[in-house]
């Protein structure tokens, strides 16, 4: 079972909390909540800076960690970005120059407080961690250290809206719908006073669905703000502790940072979902993450030798073989690499016509044709798992049946994989565009197929090594090209007696938006191979064990959650046999209203739905309905925000439709609809 965090009975320091306004140069003020130790000494400051609404959206999570840091001698600060929560200004694009400049200004403001020693650290999860890396790339003088968890570093093959050059469907649509709803929520009059309504209406008038800019960026518009990739890595001067889970985005960011960052860096990858590693949500085990980060802060912000530089460059969890999508702790163990790439990890090649073999090939020639049903991917799990029971991919046997599989013989000894596998394929073109989806699975003797890792490559003429289509210059019915599909990083031990399975498909919905004409692809197994980064089985000999303390947090707030009247399945797959439509419905399970200690009632209901016709890629569509209600009964404040986001397609365009309707005391005060058609062709 997941491990529950301990709550210390006492701390080295008593703490106080205050809400303040941080002034910016243009007159906008940001809402900040500061937990400080009661001491006459100046102390370092820790900053978490994101749009997640500290007054309600992240309030419970904030209370678990910021008071804990304050109790250990830090001023721990949570700030909402402009245009969100109780901060002033208007919402803008994520990672915009304005947002990052505001963050730099907040770092400088904190360093100048009389209670601050002048040293600042930044930390964050997902968007917060990505923002911290981008601000570190701007090198504000006071920023000395960063802890980035599940962060995106801006690489096109792994950013929030693309994977291997292919447009993400669920990741793009659901994130846009969530951010639109977040930006449409009002400030709280308890904290901003009577001006809340004017601030709210100004925000609503400035709303723009994020999906508009994301789709435009991939079709020749302004490129997204750069992350710390390439030259930006070299601009980072702050020490970076990069953290992620094998089950979540950001794991490849950790590997790249440890390999390429010039500043001091350490990497930590566990089995976790997109959560802080002390949360105890599946998959586990949880660790004493706050204690681990305290060692990082004490070293870089207080000058105390805590031994963090004596730790291995990369500490990682090696998953053991277990039931797919388990709801508790994963079997496995911790290991450490003194450098990355590690000399204890070597490349082992598995040919697709030797070590791995498929059950059948095309009869007329040596090529194998791969063309999958469009609903391949319904068992992919969530692209951004948050620890819910239905987030992780289940048994992959049905997905394997919709793919072309290459299996090994039973392994004579364990194979321990650590790093990023790569797949080299020789392809023959069938259409102008396409995509390759590769899944690596662990097949147990009873036939259970557990996902190890996966990768995607979008194929297009002249881009990403795509094969020239028949009839195009350089193309033809026999034209071939060699491509490489990079799979996501993993740490996984396949036991002896199990099979390795490489499953290839041309569709992966709703992770990847389907191509308008999916002709699949032909591959030549004799010129194709899988390369695995295999760790030496004796690599741990003589090394000190990697271990962590039990998870620890500050006591959670007294948030009451009445039992909801009804509930829905978290993940529901519906098949219409007559029409060939597959529908995936997701409910994040927010449940009934949350009643916060200050009297705020916060309720959210969300349903995501993804549909596809098994034989028609133009049948793909996504829709998200969200309702957020905020109420303060003692002052008669009651607002509701309703959003509906849709993303559909035809042969030439993606069509984004968004609606926002907001109510105050049951009366509509704002309503707006958007429709944007964006050409499908990517540069």
DRENDO-521441 format. One line per 4 residues: number of its first residue (from 0); for each residue x, y, z of C-alpha. Coordinates in pm, whole numbers. Example, Ala and Ser with C-alpha at 12.3 -4.5 7.8 and 13.67 -1.06 7.14 Angstrom:
0	1230,-450,780  1367,-106,714
//
This chain:
0	0,0,0  115,362,-57  316,504,231  152,784,431
4	368,1087,507  466,1159,866  390,1497,1025  658,1627,1263
8	535,1716,1610  783,2005,1631  1028,2203,1415  1353,2389,1479
12	1166,2720,1428  822,2856,1503  662,3002,1191  434,3285,1083
16	231,3328,764  140,3646,581  -17,3741,248  155,4030,68
20	152,4206,-270  473,4199,-475  501,4520,-684  625,4500,-1043
24	773,4779,-1254  454,4829,-1459  237,4875,-1151  92,4522,-1143
28	102,4352,-804  132,3975,-759  -27,3786,-472  230,3612,-252
32	186,3394,54  495,3378,275  571,3135,555  870,3257,761
36	1062,3126,1061  1045,3338,1374  1408,3450,1404  1618,3767,1409
40	1853,3618,1152  1817,3678,780  1725,3352,606  1723,3232,243
44	1398,3241,48  1240,2957,-151  999,3048,-432  725,2844,-600
48	580,3051,-887  294,2926,-1105  -66,3004,-1212  -234,2737,-1000
52	-429,2970,-762  -270,2950,-420  -599,3050,-254  -778,2732,-358
56	-624,2524,-643  -292,2442,-476  -379,2543,-117  -372,2191,27
60	-45,2100,-146  115,2433,-50  33,2374,316  215,2041,312
64	554,2184,212  590,2561,257  534,2555,638  772,2258,656
68	1050,2460,489  974,2759,714  1001,2537,1019  1351,2443,902
72	1478,2798,865  1361,2925,523  1119,3190,406  901,2977,180
76	700,3174,-72  414,3083,-307  330,3338,-581  55,3335,-845
80	164,3457,-1191  -5,3770,-1327  -366,3736,-1433  -428,3434,-1211
84	-563,3382,-860  -544,3704,-662  -259,3855,-865  -317,4164,-1076
88	-270,4203,-1449  -399,3997,-1738  -334,3631,-1825  -82,3565,-2102
92	86,3274,-2276  271,3025,-2061  646,3091,-2041  596,3428,-2210
96	874,3686,-2182  646,3884,-1947  585,3587,-1718  955,3506,-1695
100	1051,3872,-1643  797,3890,-1360  958,3582,-1206  1303,3740,-1224
104	1158,4051,-1056  1005,3840,-776  1342,3673,-716  1505,4016,-687
108	1228,4147,-461  1266,3851,-224  1644,3887,-210  1604,4254,-107
112	1371,4187,190  1529,4266,525  1445,3918,650  1620,3753,350
116	1988,3663,341  2000,3756,-30  2003,3393,-151  1696,3249,-326
120	1601,2901,-444  1315,2807,-679  1118,2485,-692  811,2355,-868
124	620,2064,-1013  545,2034,-1388  463,2391,-1502  627,2529,-1186
128	945,2327,-1240  959,2419,-1609  922,2788,-1520  1200,2760,-1261
132	1438,2620,-1525  1350,2897,-1770  1404,3166,-1507  1735,3003,-1411
136	1837,3031,-1779  1799,3410,-1738  2055,3390,-1453  1912,3634,-1193
140	2205,3695,-952  2018,3598,-635  1898,3262,-769  2144,3006,-635
144	1962,2673,-659  1663,2505,-827  1461,2190,-765  1265,2108,-1083
148	1017,1818,-1066  867,1666,-1385  987,1968,-1583  976,2027,-1957
152	1297,2171,-2102  1147,2285,-2433  1278,2005,-2653  1045,1947,-2952
156	1058,1570,-2910  933,1586,-2556  755,1915,-2492  402,1940,-2360
160	230,1945,-2701  449,1726,-2923  615,1387,-2906  869,1295,-3169
164	735,1579,-3386  376,1447,-3369  101,1663,-3222  -29,1532,-2892
168	-407,1504,-2880  -503,1450,-2514  -205,1643,-2382  -271,1946,-2600
172	-650,1957,-2571  -680,1879,-2199  -403,2121,-2096  -558,2401,-2300
176	-902,2335,-2152  -759,2335,-1801  -560,2656,-1847  -858,2834,-2005
180	-1077,2742,-1709  -804,2846,-1465  -758,3188,-1625  -1134,3248,-1630
184	-1173,3208,-1253  -1208,3529,-1048  -995,3685,-776  -1123,3630,-423
188	-1281,3939,-259  -1154,3819,78  -800,3901,-43  -839,4174,-309
192	-1143,4363,-179  -1419,4529,-380  -1199,4558,-687  -1235,4185,-753
196	-1517,4222,-1009  -1334,4480,-1223  -1019,4264,-1216  -1225,3962,-1320
200	-1404,4129,-1609  -1072,4270,-1738  -926,3918,-1732  -1225,3768,-1909
204	-1205,4029,-2185  -839,3935,-2242  -893,3556,-2250  -755,3358,-2541
208	-766,2975,-2547  -404,2852,-2518  -459,2592,-2791  -474,2874,-3049
212	-112,2974,-2999  6,2615,-2956  -139,2509,-3290  -18,2828,-3460
216	336,2773,-3331  358,2441,-3512  236,2587,-3841  479,2868,-3902
220	381,3122,-3634  614,3264,-3374  816,2984,-3211  749,2911,-2845
224	981,3071,-2591  1302,2868,-2572  1365,2641,-2280  1707,2559,-2136
228	1807,2351,-2439  2141,2396,-2616  2281,2742,-2541  2020,2798,-2268
232	2165,2507,-2071  2495,2692,-2059  2321,3005,-1929  2204,2829,-1612
236	2433,2914,-1322  2215,2793,-1035  2268,2442,-901  1990,2213,-1029
240	1834,1910,-864  1632,1758,-1151  1359,1513,-1045  1100,1305,-1231
244	918,974,-1232  942,700,-1491  562,709,-1517  546,1083,-1596
248	680,1345,-1837  1013,1502,-1749  1227,1190,-1715  1420,1269,-2034
252	1469,1627,-1911  1647,1484,-1607  1877,1269,-1823  1959,1563,-2053
256	2028,1801,-1765  2260,1557,-1588  2445,1494,-1914  2469,1849,-2048
260	2433,2108,-1772  2752,2300,-1695  2623,2417,-1354  2626,2175,-1059
264	2352,1918,-1114  2216,1597,-968  1938,1379,-1108  1674,1175,-928
268	1421,954,-1109  1177,736,-918  876,524,-1013  639,818,-960
272	359,987,-1154  349,1365,-1206  348,1443,-835  594,1544,-567
276	772,1223,-457  648,1247,-97  279,1230,-194  239,853,-163
280	23,825,-475  69,532,-714  309,426,-838  536,432,-533
284	726,400,-314  728,755,-179  1046,898,-29  1146,1167,218
288	1160,1423,-59  1136,1733,158  1431,1613,364  1626,1546,43
292	1557,1895,-92  1647,2046,245  1995,1900,203  2010,2069,-141
296	1896,2406,-5  2125,2392,300  2428,2325,78  2366,2593,-185
300	2180,2860,14  2335,2829,360  2681,2697,276  2643,2385,489
304	2817,2073,364  2533,1821,360  2705,1570,132  2485,1636,-172
308	2787,1656,-402  2902,1317,-279  2580,1163,-407  2584,987,-747
312	2520,1210,-1047  2203,1011,-1114  1999,816,-863  1727,611,-1026
316	1468,349,-945  1488,24,-1138  1134,-108,-1179  1086,-475,-1114
320	842,-683,-1313  497,-664,-1161  130,-641,-1249  59,-362,-1502
324	-113,-51,-1361  -74,-159,-999  -230,83,-749  43,60,-487
328	420,52,-456  616,-93,-748  864,-377,-696  1219,-265,-762
332	1524,-101,-610  1738,217,-613  2075,243,-788  2331,518,-846
336	2545,624,-1143  2856,831,-1074  2830,989,-1420  2582,1003,-1704
340	2608,847,-1956  2725,569,-1729  3019,340,-1811  2810,60,-1658
344	2544,97,-1929  2621,-41,-2275  2421,-57,-2595  2282,-398,-2692
348	2133,-436,-3040  1834,-660,-3113  1774,-714,-3482  1411,-734,-3590
352	1484,-1047,-3792  1718,-1215,-3542  1685,-1152,-3167  1332,-1017,-3217
356	1095,-1177,-3464  742,-1117,-3583  486,-1393,-3631  433,-1319,-4000
360	551,-1105,-4290  408,-991,-4620  413,-1282,-4861  528,-1089,-5168
364	853,-941,-5037  1067,-892,-4731  871,-588,-4602  621,-601,-4315
368	316,-376,-4348  202,-187,-4037  -142,-25,-4049  -331,-13,-3722
372	-695,44,-3628  -744,409,-3536  -847,322,-3179  -503,175,-3109
376	-399,362,-2795  -717,341,-2586  -510,145,-2331  -222,393,-2335
380	-304,544,-1997  -279,915,-1922  -6,1128,-2087  14,1323,-1758
384	-61,1069,-1483  -132,1235,-1149  -157,930,-926  -514,818,-992
388	-589,448,-1003  -674,452,-1376  -384,672,-1493  -132,401,-1572
392	-144,176,-1881  -311,-159,-1811  -218,-498,-1956  -106,-429,-2314
396	-227,-750,-2476  -518,-583,-2654  -290,-305,-2777  -39,-566,-2890
400	-314,-733,-3091  -370,-406,-3278  2,-376,-3358  276,-569,-3536
404	486,-736,-3266  844,-860,-3263  920,-1094,-2973  1238,-1231,-2826
408	1280,-1585,-2702  1257,-1629,-2322  1546,-1439,-2164  1812,-1667,-2011
412	1913,-1400,-1756  1780,-1066,-1631  1804,-766,-1863  1829,-438,-1674
416	1745,-136,-1891  1850,215,-1786  1831,510,-2024  1668,582,-2359
420	1617,292,-2601  1631,372,-2973  1477,201,-3272  1631,213,-3618
424	1389,127,-3898  1418,101,-4273  1083,217,-4411  916,225,-4747
428	677,512,-4812  305,457,-4866  166,809,-4827  274,1171,-4790
432	265,1159,-4411  248,908,-4133  374,819,-3789  551,536,-3617
436	455,439,-3263  683,195,-3083  609,27,-2749  854,-191,-2557
440	681,-444,-2333  772,-709,-2076  575,-1027,-2153  543,-1267,-1862
444	511,-1644,-1906  133,-1616,-1851  106,-1374,-2145  65,-1055,-1939
448	217,-763,-2132  349,-475,-1918  453,-149,-2084  819,-60,-2026
452	845,251,-2244  734,397,-2579  822,648,-2847  674,825,-3148
456	811,962,-3474  611,1177,-3714  694,1104,-4077  679,1379,-4339
460	876,1448,-4659  1190,1643,-4583  1132,1645,-4208  1235,1407,-3929
464	1369,1162,-4185  1028,1084,-4325  1022,860,-4634  947,1024,-4967
468	594,932,-5077  524,744,-5395  504,993,-5681  710,1261,-5504
472	1063,1361,-5616  1293,1092,-5487  996,875,-5404  837,578,-5568
476	697,239,-5479  1040,105,-5383  1190,420,-5223  1323,355,-4872
480	1467,562,-4592  1627,489,-4254  1468,660,-3953  1532,654,-3579
484	1256,646,-3319  1374,756,-2973  1186,589,-2690  1140,760,-2354
488	1391,689,-2081  1324,402,-1846  1467,199,-1563  1332,-155,-1579
492	1454,-507,-1497  1308,-783,-1717  1331,-1118,-1534  1467,-1438,-1688
496	1198,-1644,-1857  1013,-1331,-1975  1002,-1208,-2336  1088,-866,-2470
500	821,-742,-2710  852,-454,-2955  504,-349,-3075  475,-114,-3376
504	162,75,-3480  67,361,-3708  -194,506,-3469  -202,593,-3098
508	-524,772,-3006  -585,978,-2799  -217,1040,-2732  -130,1129,-3093
512	-350,1319,-3336  -405,1089,-3638  -287,1180,-3985  -571,1260,-4232
516	-472,968,-4455  -326,680,-4258  -177,437,-4508  57,293,-4248
520	415,206,-4335  626,-84,-4459  941,-183,-4275  1230,-409,-4362
524	1311,-618,-4050  1647,-722,-4193  1760,-356,-4187  1595,-263,-3859
528	1710,-300,-3499  1621,-206,-3143  1904,-69,-2928  1865,-107,-2552
532	2080,67,-2288  2157,-237,-2072  2307,-192,-1727  2573,-439,-1613
536	2426,-681,-1360  2729,-633,-1133  2725,-252,-1154  2622,-212,-789
540	2908,-420,-653  3108,-219,-402  2877,83,-419  2706,232,-119
544	2331,164,-126  2100,444,-237  1842,506,34  1597,774,146
548	1412,849,463  1035,807,500  809,1075,350  747,1372,574
552	520,1677,534  365,1952,738  20,1867,871  -244,1911,599
556	-506,2185,632  -847,2105,775  -1023,2086,438  -1364,1919,454
560	-1497,1719,159  -1861,1614,184  -1941,1284,17  -2049,1346,-346
564	-2401,1244,-441  -2285,1062,-755  -1956,947,-903  -1831,836,-1244
568	-1561,589,-1347  -1221,755,-1378  -1161,600,-1720  -1438,450,-1929
572	-1396,295,-2276  -1714,266,-2485  -1735,79,-2815  -2025,126,-3056
576	-2013,-198,-3255  -2259,-77,-3519  -2076,245,-3611  -1718,143,-3527
580	-1684,440,-3291  -1465,416,-2983  -1514,668,-2706  -1288,728,-2407
584	-1437,925,-2114  -1218,1054,-1832  -1322,1195,-1497  -1037,1317,-1275
588	-1252,1247,-971  -1261,1586,-801  -1569,1464,-615  -1785,1696,-407
592	-1707,2049,-289  -1402,2132,-81  -1465,2355,221  -1141,2536,311
596	-1053,2647,665  -1118,3015,575  -1476,2928,467  -1420,2916,89
600	-1628,2652,-87  -1455,2526,-403  -1618,2272,-632  -1501,2148,-972
604	-1653,1898,-1215  -1469,1789,-1528  -1535,1532,-1799  -1299,1472,-2092
608	-1417,1270,-2392  -1220,1143,-2693  -1383,973,-2989  -1243,798,-3296
612	-1382,584,-3576  -1179,266,-3598  -1137,291,-3976  -1145,669,-4027
616	-881,909,-3887  -1108,1205,-3968  -1348,1075,-3704  -1115,1192,-3427
620	-1242,1454,-3184  -1185,1572,-2826  -1414,1758,-2587  -1377,1879,-2228
624	-1654,2027,-2013  -1552,2201,-1690  -1754,2372,-1420  -1586,2556,-1132
628	-1790,2709,-849  -1645,2936,-581  -1856,3051,-287  -1816,3245,37
632	-2152,3205,212  -2065,3453,487  -2039,3745,241  -2285,3623,-23
636	-2018,3572,-292  -2107,3297,-538  -1952,3263,-887  -1954,2983,-1143
640	-1723,2939,-1443  -1830,2702,-1721  -1601,2616,-2010  -1636,2382,-2304
644	-1338,2304,-2527  -1351,2099,-2848  -1085,1999,-3096  -1194,1834,-3423
648	-1044,1782,-3767  -1108,1752,-4134  -867,1655,-4412  -691,1993,-4413
652	-749,2163,-4079  -771,2121,-3705  -1075,2305,-3568  -1065,2444,-3213
656	-1392,2559,-3059  -1408,2707,-2709  -1684,2854,-2496  -1671,3040,-2166
660	-1977,3136,-1962  -1949,3291,-1615  -2220,3354,-1361  -2242,3567,-1050
664	-2519,3469,-806  -2676,3265,-1087  -2684,3545,-1347  -2466,3537,-1657
668	-2215,3826,-1653  -1990,3715,-1940  -2012,3476,-2232  -1786,3427,-2531
672	-1717,3171,-2803  -1410,3118,-3022  -1354,2911,-3335  -1012,2874,-3494
676	-924,2668,-3801  -553,2586,-3826  -392,2408,-4125  -277,2058,-4032
680	54,2071,-4216  345,2114,-3973  668,2288,-4080
//
